[in-house]
Every structure is written in C-alpha cells, then in structure tokens.
Amino acid sequence: MRSIRYGEADRILHLYSKSRGRIGAIAKGARKPKSRFGGRLEPFFRLDLVLHEGRSDLMTVTSAATVDGYPRLRGSGAALTAGARACDAFLRLLDSAEPNPPAYNLLCRYLSLLDDPAENAAELSTALAFRLKLALVAGFAPELASCAHCGEAEQLVGFSGAAGGVVCGGCEAGAFPLSEEAHRFMVESLAKSLSEAPEAEPQALRQAERAVGETLEHHAHVQLRAAA
Ligand SMILES: [Zn+2]
C-alpha cells in the first residue's frame, strides 16, 4: 500500500494481507541496485511474501514474488490517481491486524479493473462504487432500504450521516437532500459487481460521495479525501 525509504538502502512497507490484515515490514537492502527484491516493493503490487516475525513491530521481508504487477495501471495517470485514492481510503478504514478477506479481494478486483483499459474504471462512478463496497466490507454500509430514523419505506428524501442512512420527509432535520438518482446509484453500486458499476449524473455522484463520506465520519470516525 505504501513504501517509504528508510536509512541507507532499506524500505519500510505498509502491507495489507489477506490472512493478517495490516502489516508493517522492513525490506533490508531493497534500494540497492542489485537488490533481490527488484522494483516490486512498491504500491499496487500484489505479492507473495515470506516474512520473518521477530521482536520488533516490523516484520522482515525475506523474499518477494510478484503475483500481479498491474503494468497497465502503472502506465495510466488516471488509473494511478484512482488507485492511490482507493489505497488511501482503504488504509484509513482498515487499520487493524484483523484479517478482512472481502476487503482484500475488493481491492484486488479494483486494481485489476484499473489495469484493464477497456473498463474505464478510473471514472468517478466506479471509484465511488468501490468506496461504497469498501464501507460495506468494513461494516459501515449506509442504510438505504428505509428511513434510518423511523423505518418508513416511502418518501425517502434525504441522507443523514449521523443516522447512517436515508431518511424520510418527517425525519430530515439535519440531513441533506438526496436525489432519487443518487439513492439508486448507491443501491445498485452495492448490489452489482464493481465491473458493472452504475452511471449517474455528476450531481448525483456528489451526493453519493457525501453520503458515504458522512456515514464513515460519524460511524467509523474516519475522514476520506475527495474521490476525484
Ligand atoms: Zn423517518
């Protein structure tokens, strides 16, 4: 997820693993020209790592093999930006050593889509669909089926981050208006796979971004950077 130069020739790595969640590791000598790690200890590499767990908080990388380097993602400015924002949101929301395989799989899926030029996955709509799914796998999906205050299923006209979902006309104090299109975008984003992320008008996308952002702020105590 992140790779930081350290000392003369080392790298400190922020890793996310399928089996152990967040891991901090050091790769000694990784910046030497003839390092056995090559250039693969960088963000957006999916790796098969052997790590040594000592007494330090940091594990030591013993070996690293590339599972997927997403080379076309690396060649596209838009895909790199989208990937960086996705990883940033991911790190803010999934900050523990608890494994979360659905979150891991979601990020791999998004990076694969960003690596496929035919998918247009760097678009804001897919970035927001990723964000909604990320909120879901982290346990903070907004309530979208009925009013988060009173349970009313009709006349859902607003969204309240504090309530954690859509709200009806009678409960909209403190909420912001949510269009039908933004509501539909969020429901479909969660229901469909990432490659089938729905489209929506810019205003609806802005509302959806605000909805997921305020939900995470209130309930996960995490502030995300702008999605685009
Ligand atoms: Zn209500």
Residues whose N, C-alpha, C, O or C-beta is under 5 A from the ligand:
A	BS01	ZN	C147 H149 C150 G151 E152 C168 G170 C171
